[in-house]
Amino acid sequence: MSEEPRRLVVLRHGQTVSNAKGIWQGQLDHELSDLGHEQARAAAVALSSLRPTRVVSSDLARAHVTAQEVAAASGGLEVWVDERWREIHAGGWQGLTADQVYSQYPQDADKLISGEDFRRGGHGESLADVAARTRTALDDLIATMDRGECVVIATHGVTGRCLVAELVGLDQSLAWRALGGFGNCHWAVLEEDSTPTTGRSSWRIAQWNASAGGA
């Protein structure tokens, strides 16, 4: 029987009230809505079938609470918190709706639509910035993973897409245009493909934007 590959599950947090209103949260720290809690519990049950051995999380409440649900449903695992899994810092966009961003930052809005990478809201992060900080977190995490281990990363929409692209070697601007955004409490599964003759490994997207199909 072949050995199971190492797997990473990249999970976006449940819904917040700001999500429901279409507000850019960035690194503003918002709690889950009632629906968000339902989504987190449903995702936790679904992900328990993957037998995760660890759960790591952004330090922002919406991701951390989602992670705690996953950890509880998988046998009471500990949640390891790391601010490198935080959402993109959206600068002056934070707290604004999409319409307000288009009105107050029209040049930014055009860049966003075209797929150009830039620092959000004037003094925020770019996709390249997010990729760089999640790359260090990924390297640290993967270095500690055992064969066949599955780890859940509870994070955010933009950050989740960035770290998936970084791990599989996709250009960030291409990933922004080509990969659909994560829904609340949707996830991607990444699997390692090792080459026995060389010992080299690469990662592939086994599932994208999966969900529990409930809340």
PETA-V527640 format. One record per residue. N is the residue number from 1. RES is the residue in one letter. PHI is phi in radians with two decimals (999 if undefined). BURIAL is b if it has 24 or more other C-alpha atoms within 12 Angstrom, else e. D_CENTER is the distance of its C-alpha to the mean C-alpha in Angstrom with 1 decimal. Layout:
N;RES;PHI;BURIAL;D_CENTER
N;RES;PHI;BURIAL;D_CENTER
This chain:
1;M;999;e;32.0
2;S;-1.28;e;29.1
3;E;-1.35;e;26.6
4;E;-1.17;e;23.1
5;P;-1.31;b;20.5
6;R;-1.22;b;17.8
7;R;-2.33;b;14.5
8;L;-2.09;b;10.9
9;V;-1.91;b;8.9
10;V;-1.75;b;5.1
11;L;-2.00;b;5.2
12;R;-1.44;b;4.9
13;H;-1.14;b;8.0
14;G;-1.24;b;11.5
15;Q;-1.14;b;13.6
16;T;-1.94;b;15.3
17;V;-1.07;e;18.7
18;S;-1.13;b;17.5
19;N;-0.99;b;15.1
20;A;-1.09;e;18.2
21;K;-1.60;e;20.2
22;G;1.28;e;18.1
23;I;-1.66;e;17.8
24;W;-1.26;b;15.6
25;Q;-1.58;b;14.3
26;G;0.97;b;12.7
27;Q;-1.73;b;13.5
28;L;-1.14;b;16.0
29;D;-1.74;b;15.8
30;H;-2.03;b;16.2
31;E;-1.44;b;16.8
32;L;-1.23;b;15.9
33;S;-1.36;b;18.6
34;D;-1.02;e;20.8
35;L;-1.12;e;19.0
36;G;-1.04;b;15.6
37;H;-1.13;b;17.3
38;E;-1.08;b;18.6
39;Q;-1.07;b;15.4
40;A;-1.11;b;14.0
41;R;-1.14;b;17.2
42;A;-1.15;b;17.3
43;A;-1.11;b;14.0
44;A;-1.07;b;15.1
45;V;-1.10;b;18.4
46;A;-1.10;b;17.1
47;L;-1.30;b;14.8
48;S;-1.07;b;17.9
49;S;-1.19;e;19.6
50;L;-1.46;b;17.4
51;R;0.97;b;19.0
52;P;-1.12;b;16.3
53;T;-1.83;b;18.1
54;R;-2.57;b;15.6
55;V;-2.27;b;12.7
56;V;-2.05;b;11.0
57;S;-2.61;b;9.4
58;S;-1.00;b;9.1
59;D;-1.46;b;12.7
60;L;-1.29;b;12.3
61;A;-0.98;b;14.1
62;R;-1.10;b;12.0
63;A;-1.40;b;9.2
64;H;-1.12;b;12.1
65;V;-1.13;b;14.2
66;T;-1.05;b;11.8
67;A;-1.06;b;11.6
68;Q;-1.11;b;15.4
69;E;-1.11;b;16.0
70;V;-1.10;b;14.4
71;A;-1.09;b;16.4
72;A;-1.14;b;19.5
73;A;-1.26;b;19.4
74;S;-1.83;b;19.2
75;G;1.72;e;22.4
76;G;1.37;e;21.7
77;L;-1.22;e;19.4
78;E;-1.43;e;18.8
79;V;-1.77;b;15.5
80;W;-1.73;b;15.0
81;V;-1.71;b;13.7
82;D;-2.57;b;12.8
83;E;-1.16;b;12.6
84;R;-1.18;b;11.1
85;W;-1.56;b;7.5
86;R;-1.05;b;8.7
87;E;-1.17;b;8.1
88;I;-0.99;b;10.5
89;H;-1.37;b;14.0
90;A;-1.69;b;15.7
91;G;0.93;b;19.2
92;G;-1.21;b;21.8
93;W;-1.27;b;19.6
94;Q;-1.06;b;18.2
95;G;1.61;b;20.0
96;L;-1.81;b;21.2
97;T;-1.36;e;21.0
98;A;-1.02;b;20.5
99;D;-1.08;e;24.4
100;Q;-1.19;e;24.9
101;V;-1.08;b;22.7
102;Y;-1.07;e;24.8
103;S;-1.31;e;27.9
104;Q;-1.58;e;27.4
105;Y;-2.31;b;25.5
106;P;-1.05;e;26.9
107;Q;-1.20;e;26.6
108;D;-1.07;b;22.9
109;A;-1.05;b;22.5
110;D;-1.11;e;24.5
111;K;-1.13;e;22.3
112;L;-1.10;b;19.1
113;I;-1.14;e;20.9
114;S;-1.36;e;22.3
115;G;1.56;e;19.1
116;E;-1.20;e;20.5
117;D;-1.57;b;18.4
118;F;-2.87;b;19.5
119;R;-1.37;b;19.0
120;R;-1.13;b;17.9
121;G;1.05;b;20.7
122;G;1.49;e;23.1
123;H;-2.16;e;21.9
124;G;-1.55;b;18.1
125;E;-1.68;b;15.8
126;S;-1.71;b;15.6
127;L;-1.08;b;13.0
128;A;-1.09;b;15.1
129;D;-1.11;b;14.8
130;V;-1.13;b;11.1
131;A;-1.06;b;11.5
132;A;-1.16;b;14.3
133;R;-1.31;b;12.9
134;T;-1.31;b;9.9
135;R;-1.07;b;12.7
136;T;-1.15;e;14.8
137;A;-1.15;b;12.4
138;L;-1.07;b;11.9
139;D;-1.07;e;15.6
140;D;-1.10;e;16.5
141;L;-1.18;b;14.6
142;I;-1.09;b;15.9
143;A;-1.10;e;19.3
144;T;-1.78;e;19.6
145;M;-1.44;e;18.6
146;D;-1.48;e;21.7
147;R;-1.05;e;22.6
148;G;1.34;e;21.3
149;E;-1.35;b;18.7
150;C;-2.09;b;15.5
151;V;-2.14;b;12.8
152;V;-1.71;b;9.9
153;I;-1.90;b;6.9
154;A;-1.57;b;6.3
155;T;-2.49;b;4.0
156;H;-2.32;b;4.3
157;G;-1.07;b;5.4
158;V;-1.19;b;6.8
159;T;-1.08;b;5.0
160;G;-1.04;b;2.4
161;R;-1.15;b;6.0
162;C;-1.08;b;7.7
163;L;-1.27;b;7.1
164;V;-1.11;b;7.9
165;A;-1.06;b;10.8
166;E;-1.08;b;11.8
167;L;-1.24;b;12.2
168;V;-1.64;b;14.1
169;G;1.46;e;16.1
170;L;-1.55;e;15.4
171;D;-1.01;b;16.6
172;Q;-1.09;b;14.1
173;S;-1.15;b;16.4
174;L;-1.14;e;17.0
175;A;-1.08;b;13.4
176;W;-1.06;b;13.3
177;R;-1.42;e;16.5
178;A;-1.66;e;16.3
179;L;-1.67;b;13.0
180;G;-1.14;e;12.7
181;G;-1.23;b;10.0
182;F;-1.23;b;7.9
183;G;-1.32;b;10.4
184;N;-1.08;b;10.2
185;C;1.02;b;9.7
186;H;-1.73;b;9.1
187;W;-2.55;b;7.6
188;A;-2.08;b;8.4
189;V;-1.96;b;11.0
190;L;-1.98;b;12.0
191;E;-2.11;b;15.6
192;E;-1.49;b;17.8
193;D;-1.99;e;21.0
194;S;-1.70;e;23.7
195;T;-1.79;e;27.1
196;P;-1.01;e;29.8
197;T;-1.26;e;32.4
198;T;-1.91;e;30.5
199;G;1.37;e;28.0
200;R;-1.39;e;25.3
201;S;-2.40;e;22.0
202;S;-2.45;e;19.2
203;W;-2.06;b;16.0
204;R;-2.30;b;15.7
205;I;-1.46;b;13.5
206;A;-1.56;e;15.2
207;Q;-2.50;e;13.5
208;W;-2.33;b;11.4
209;N;1.00;b;10.5
210;A;-1.32;b;12.5
211;S;-2.63;b;13.5
212;A;-1.31;b;16.2
213;G;1.34;e;18.4
214;G;-1.92;e;19.8
215;A;-1.10;e;18.9
